[in-house]
Amino acid sequence: MKKLAIILLVIALFIAGCAQDDKTPANNKDGQDIKSGSNLDKADNKEDEKDKEDPDNNNNQTEYVFETAGITIAVNGELGPILEKLGEPLEYFEAPSCAFQGMEKIYTYNSFEITSYELDGKDCVLAIVLLDDTVATKEGIYLYASVDDLIKVYGDNYKESFGLYEYEEGISRLSFFVEDNKVTSIEYTLVTEE
């Protein structure tokens, strides 16, 4: 029953992506935020380089990532090196993307699946869906955790609609579907421009 709900959620999100206009990632191919409406001059570039060198700089934007077996998976990250570490998936599916150019590919592993999209000829992570309670978010929330635990860990800076709690950091969105006060679905997705 829970896998059916997760599969239906993934299909609904896939269809929603197909129904919307063509979206573009909210960042460039290097995974950095695009600064809209302004030209970057040399001073801006130097500040960006300083931010990269100083990870404790408050201007750096953190993002939600999924970790499994010592492998960190972030949305918009290049998928090739991740797949090499994860090994052969249990299942693989691909179809032409409705939201992006090229193909969307779904790699299913024991407890999670990864959906990719094409960017500049490379496959990048579009979404990560947790499939059972043997895996958890990096912060420790797993399927069937209580909504109280969810808010205790992630705070109250979320958008909620019909039981869907969404948190955003940088270019990543972490979504939790809640039924009967329990988390029934967890998904990491790339934030795209509206």
SVG drawing of the C-alpha trace seen along z (x, -y; Angstrom):
<svg xmlns="http://www.w3.org/2000/svg" viewBox="-6 -45 45 50">
<polyline fill="none" stroke="black" stroke-width="0.4" points="0.0,0.0 2.7,-2.5 4.7,-1.7 1.6,-2.3 1.1,-5.7 4.7,-6.6 4.5,-5.4 1.3,-7.4 3.0,-10.5 6.0,-10.1 3.6,-9.7 1.6,-12.7 4.8,-14.8 6.0,-13.5 2.7,-14.4 2.6,-17.8 6.1,-18.5 4.7,-17.5 1.7,-19.8 3.8,-22.9 5.8,-25.0 9.4,-24.2 11.3,-24.9 15.0,-25.7 17.1,-25.0 17.5,-27.9 21.2,-27.7 23.9,-27.4 25.8,-24.3 28.3,-24.7 25.5,-24.3 25.7,-28.0 22.7,-30.3 22.1,-32.5 22.0,-36.2 19.1,-37.4 18.8,-40.9 22.4,-41.9 25.7,-41.6 28.5,-40.2 31.6,-42.4 35.0,-41.4 34.3,-42.5 31.2,-40.1 33.4,-37.3 36.0,-37.9 33.3,-37.8 32.0,-34.5 35.5,-33.0 35.9,-34.1 32.5,-32.4 33.8,-29.2 37.0,-29.4 35.3,-30.2 32.6,-27.5 31.6,-29.3 30.7,-32.5 27.1,-33.3 26.4,-34.2 26.7,-30.5 23.4,-28.8 23.1,-25.3 21.1,-22.7 19.3,-19.5 21.2,-16.3 20.6,-12.6 23.3,-10.3 23.4,-6.5 26.3,-4.2 28.7,-7.2 27.6,-8.5 26.2,-12.1 23.5,-12.7 22.4,-16.3 19.9,-17.6 21.5,-19.0 24.7,-17.0 26.2,-15.1 24.8,-11.6 27.6,-9.6 30.0,-9.5 27.1,-8.7 25.9,-5.8 29.5,-4.4 29.5,-4.4 25.9,-3.0 26.4,-0.2 23.7,1.4 20.1,0.4 17.3,2.9 15.2,1.2 15.7,-1.4 13.2,-3.4 13.6,-6.3 11.2,-8.5 11.4,-11.8 11.2,-14.7 8.2,-17.0 9.8,-19.6 13.4,-19.6 15.1,-18.8 16.3,-15.2 15.5,-12.2 14.4,-11.7 15.7,-8.5 14.7,-6.7 17.1,-4.5 15.5,-2.3 17.6,-0.9 16.5,1.0 15.2,-1.9 15.2,-4.9 15.1,-6.0 16.8,-8.8 15.3,-10.7 17.7,-12.5 17.4,-15.1 19.9,-16.2 21.9,-19.4 24.6,-20.2 24.9,-16.6 25.2,-15.2 22.7,-13.5 22.0,-15.4 19.9,-14.6 16.4,-15.9 14.8,-14.1 15.4,-11.5 12.5,-9.6 12.8,-7.5 10.9,-4.3 10.9,-2.7 11.9,-3.4 15.3,-1.7 16.7,-5.0 16.3,-8.5 17.1,-12.1 20.5,-13.3 18.8,-15.0 17.2,-11.8 13.6,-11.9 12.3,-8.6 9.0,-7.3 6.3,-7.1 8.1,-9.6 5.6,-12.0 4.9,-15.4 6.0,-16.7 9.4,-15.1 9.5,-16.6 8.9,-20.1 11.3,-19.7 14.1,-18.8 13.3,-21.1 11.5,-24.0 8.4,-25.8 9.7,-27.6 7.7,-25.3 4.9,-25.6 2.0,-23.2 -0.8,-22.3 -3.1,-19.3 -0.7,-17.5 2.4,-18.3 5.1,-20.0 7.8,-21.6 11.2,-23.1 13.6,-24.9 17.3,-25.6 19.2,-26.9 18.2,-24.9 16.8,-22.0 13.3,-21.3 12.6,-18.6 9.0,-17.5 7.1,-15.4 3.6,-14.1 1.8,-13.6 -1.2,-11.4 -2.7,-10.8 0.2,-12.7 2.8,-10.4 5.3,-11.1 4.2,-8.8 6.5,-10.1 9.9,-11.9 11.3,-13.5 14.2,-15.7 13.6,-17.8 15.4,-20.5 13.8,-23.9 13.1,-25.3 12.2,-28.8 8.5,-29.5"/>
</svg>
